[in-house]
């Protein structure tokens, strides 16, 4: 079984910002995982405390994702 590793591609303060870039990456065929978006959506004041909303892509897609962004 192939081991999947992920790399952080970007960090955003609000989920609305992250969703724009998530949509762009997905339109290019890149699977995107968001982290901490539910926490920030529940209380936006936590965003700075937890380091914002992070977008992750599979390591094999990292270079392509960087080119898209």
DAKAQUI-V281565 format. One record per pair of residues at least 6 apart in sequence whose C-alpha atoms are under 8 Angstrom apart, sorted by sequence separation. I is the first residue (numbers start at 0). J is the second residue. If there is no record, write none. Layout:
BEGIN
i=<I	I>
j=<J	J>
END
This chain:
BEGIN
i=<11	24	25	39	45	46	10	24	38	39	38	56	21	39	39	35	36	35	36	35	36	34	35	33	34	33	34	33	34	14	32	33	13	31	32	31	32	14	31	13	14	30	31	13	29	30	13	29	13	21	12	12	17	29	17	17	12	13	14	12	13	10	11	12	24	27	10	11	10	11	10	24	9	10	23	24	8	9	7	8	9	7	8	7	8	20	6	7	5	6	5	6	5	6	4	5	8	3	4	3	6	8	8>
j=<17	30	31	45	51	52	17	31	45	46	46	64	31	51	52	49	51	51	52	52	53	52	53	52	53	53	54	54	55	36	54	55	36	54	55	55	56	39	56	39	40	56	57	40	56	57	43	60	46	54	46	47	52	64	53	54	50	51	52	51	52	50	51	52	64	67	51	52	52	53	53	67	53	54	67	68	53	54	53	54	55	54	55	55	56	68	55	56	55	56	56	57	57	58	57	58	61	57	58	58	61	64	65>
END
